[in-house]
């Protein structure tokens, strides 16, 4: 599969378009909401260059934040992606 990179604006679509199960993705969003309670968070789920889900609580979506150790979750997911492929 060829890599897909977004332009200035990212395309959004239903979770099924990039291959997600809508119910399972919604369940993941509910889990994050329960887990973090009143804490602020921003989560963006992207697959094949398309935004499938975005969950935001208590943080301005346009705010620029310092992202310390942002690479750890990415690299932590690589083994799971490899196993699922």
C-alpha positions in Angstrom: 0.0 0.0 0.0 1.2 3.4 -0.9 1.7 5.9 2.0 -1.0 8.7 2.1 -0.1 12.1 3.4 -2.6 14.8 4.1 -2.6 18.3 2.6 -3.3 21.4 4.5 -6.7 20.0 5.6 -7.2 16.4 6.5 -10.1 14.5 5.0 -12.7 13.1 7.4 -14.8 10.1 6.8 -16.9 7.6 8.6 -14.8 5.1 10.5 -15.7 2.3 8.1 -14.2 4.2 5.1 -10.5 3.7 6.3 -11.4 0.2 7.5 -12.5 0.6 11.2 -15.4 -1.1 12.8 -17.6 1.9 13.8 -18.9 0.2 17.0 -15.5 -0.8 18.2 -14.1 2.6 17.5 -17.0 4.3 19.4 -16.3 1.8 22.2 -12.7 2.9 22.3 -13.7 6.6 22.5 -16.1 5.8 25.4 -13.2 3.8 27.2 -10.9 6.8 26.9 -13.6 9.1 28.3 -14.1 6.8 31.3 -10.4 6.3 31.8 -9.5 10.0 31.8 -12.5 11.2 33.7 -12.3 15.0 34.0 -8.8 15.3 32.6 -8.4 17.1 29.3 -7.3 15.2 26.2 -7.2 15.3 22.4 -7.2 12.0 20.5 -7.1 11.8 16.7 -7.5 8.5 14.9 -6.1 8.5 11.4 -5.8 5.6 9.0 -4.9 5.8 5.3 -4.7 9.5 5.5 -8.3 10.0 6.6 -9.5 11.1 10.0 -11.9 8.4 11.3 -12.4 9.8 14.8 -11.5 12.8 16.9 -12.2 13.0 20.7 -11.5 16.2 22.5 -12.2 17.2 26.1 -11.2 20.3 27.9 -8.5 21.4 25.5 -8.9 23.9 22.7 -8.5 21.9 19.4 -6.4 24.7 17.9 -4.1 25.1 20.9 -0.4 24.2 20.3 0.8 21.9 23.0 4.3 20.6 23.9 4.4 17.0 23.0 7.0 15.3 25.1 7.8 11.7 24.2 5.1 11.8 21.4 7.0 9.1 19.5 6.6 6.3 22.1 2.9 5.6 21.4 3.7 5.5 17.6 6.5 3.0 18.0 4.6 1.1 20.6 1.8 0.4 18.1 4.1 -0.8 15.3 4.4 -4.4 16.7 0.6 -4.6 17.0 0.1 -3.3 13.4 2.7 -5.9 12.2 0.9 -8.7 14.0 -2.5 -7.7 12.7 -1.3 -7.4 9.1 
